[in-house]
Amino acid sequence: MTADANIRIPRETKDRLAAVAAAEGLSLRAFLARLAQMLLTPAERAERAEKARAALHDWNGYALTPAEERDLDRELDRRLARATAP
């Protein structure tokens, strides 16, 4: 069994996380452990993205240029901003 750790966070943050955990039927401890397993570091995200690009290229030869990728990222950002605007 691993040792527990204490993390100092604002009370409001703890209360919010505890409420979300309870709504999921989990303890705060179990919720945070699950959350930690789900989140990726920037390096892990980059590795997954590269693997996805390679698989897509192997599957159908599709490969974006860096400029095309930037254009698509900007378009996605624009659409997300429009969809979430009040």
C-alpha positions as CSV (number, residue, x, y, z in Angstrom):
1,M,0.0,0.0,0.0
2,T,1.3,3.4,-0.8
3,A,1.5,6.2,1.7
4,D,-1.0,9.0,1.8
5,A,0.0,12.6,1.0
6,N,-1.5,15.8,2.3
7,I,-2.1,18.5,-0.3
8,R,-3.0,22.1,0.7
9,I,-5.7,23.5,-1.5
10,P,-8.4,26.2,-0.9
11,R,-11.4,24.9,1.1
12,E,-13.7,25.9,-1.7
13,T,-11.7,23.7,-4.1
14,K,-11.8,20.8,-1.7
15,D,-15.5,21.2,-1.2
16,R,-16.2,21.3,-4.9
17,L,-14.1,18.2,-5.6
18,A,-15.8,16.4,-2.7
19,A,-19.2,17.3,-4.2
20,V,-18.3,16.1,-7.6
21,A,-16.9,12.9,-6.1
22,A,-20.0,12.3,-4.1
23,A,-22.2,12.8,-7.2
24,E,-20.1,10.0,-8.8
25,G,-20.6,7.8,-5.8
26,L,-17.0,8.0,-4.9
27,S,-14.9,9.2,-1.9
28,L,-12.8,12.2,-2.6
29,R,-9.7,9.9,-2.3
30,A,-11.1,7.5,-4.9
31,F,-12.2,10.3,-7.2
32,L,-8.7,12.0,-7.1
33,A,-7.0,8.7,-7.7
34,R,-9.3,8.0,-10.7
35,L,-8.7,11.6,-12.0
36,A,-5.0,11.2,-11.7
37,Q,-5.1,8.0,-13.8
38,M,-7.2,9.7,-16.5
39,L,-5.1,12.9,-16.9
40,L,-2.1,12.9,-19.3
41,T,1.0,14.9,-19.0
42,P,1.9,17.2,-21.9
43,A,4.6,14.6,-22.9
44,E,2.0,11.8,-22.8
45,R,-0.4,13.8,-24.9
46,A,2.2,14.6,-27.5
47,E,3.2,10.9,-27.6
48,R,-0.4,9.8,-28.2
49,A,-0.9,12.5,-30.8
50,E,2.2,11.3,-32.7
51,K,1.1,7.7,-32.5
52,A,-2.4,8.7,-33.8
53,R,-0.8,10.7,-36.7
54,A,1.4,7.7,-37.6
55,A,-1.5,5.3,-37.5
56,L,-3.6,7.5,-39.7
57,H,-0.7,7.8,-42.1
58,D,-0.2,4.1,-42.2
59,W,-3.9,3.4,-42.6
60,N,-4.6,5.8,-45.5
61,G,-1.5,7.9,-46.3
62,Y,-3.1,11.0,-44.7
63,A,-0.5,13.4,-43.2
64,L,-1.1,17.0,-42.4
65,T,1.6,19.6,-42.9
66,P,2.4,21.7,-39.9
67,A,0.7,24.6,-41.6
68,E,-2.5,22.6,-42.2
69,E,-2.4,21.4,-38.6
70,R,-2.2,25.0,-37.3
71,D,-5.0,26.1,-39.6
72,L,-7.2,23.3,-38.3
73,D,-6.3,24.0,-34.7
74,R,-7.3,27.7,-35.2
75,E,-10.6,26.7,-36.9
76,L,-11.4,24.3,-34.0
77,D,-10.5,27.0,-31.4
78,R,-12.8,29.5,-33.3
79,R,-15.7,27.0,-33.4
80,L,-15.3,26.1,-29.7
81,A,-15.2,29.8,-28.8
82,R,-18.4,30.4,-30.8
83,A,-20.1,27.4,-29.3
84,T,-19.3,28.3,-25.7
85,A,-19.9,32.1,-26.0
86,P,-22.6,33.4,-23.8
